[in-house]
């Protein structure tokens, strides 16, 4: 008896080509996933900075009648509690403006920070009545 030749034959130079293509596509998908994860981490840091700035501004506005020093101390305490750093705190007498920053976690933290500014003060009587 003679052995039957395989019905499937490969052309010279094509052996392993599909493996290389699959590995290339898997690498591209991993890189795309890492990019999306990085963008997500940056967006989270930006939202955390905005929330920390908003809360710090509200805390400062609540203590503004006791002086700008007390107001900014309250803003700093609230910002730290939110995992942010308070960069600046200023008042024009009626409103307080604060700037907070958050460093993204992981390797992205070495590339920069997310900053946000917020302002708070007394509500306008016209806006309350609407």
Number of C-alpha atoms within 10 A of each C-alpha: 3 4 5 6 7 6 5 6 8 8 7 6 7 8 11 9 9 10 10 11 11 11 11 12 12 12 12 12 12 12 12 12 12 12 12 12 12 16 13 12 17 21 14 16 22 20 16 23 30 22 19 32 33 24 20 35 31 25 23 34 25 18 17 21 12 11 12 19 14 15 24 26 17 20 32 26 16 23 28 15 12 17 15 26 22 25 15 14 23 17 19 9 11 11 17 26 22 27 25 30 25 28 21 22 13 9 8 14 15 10 8 12 17 20 22 20 19 20 20 21 19 11 9 8 8 7 7 7 6 5
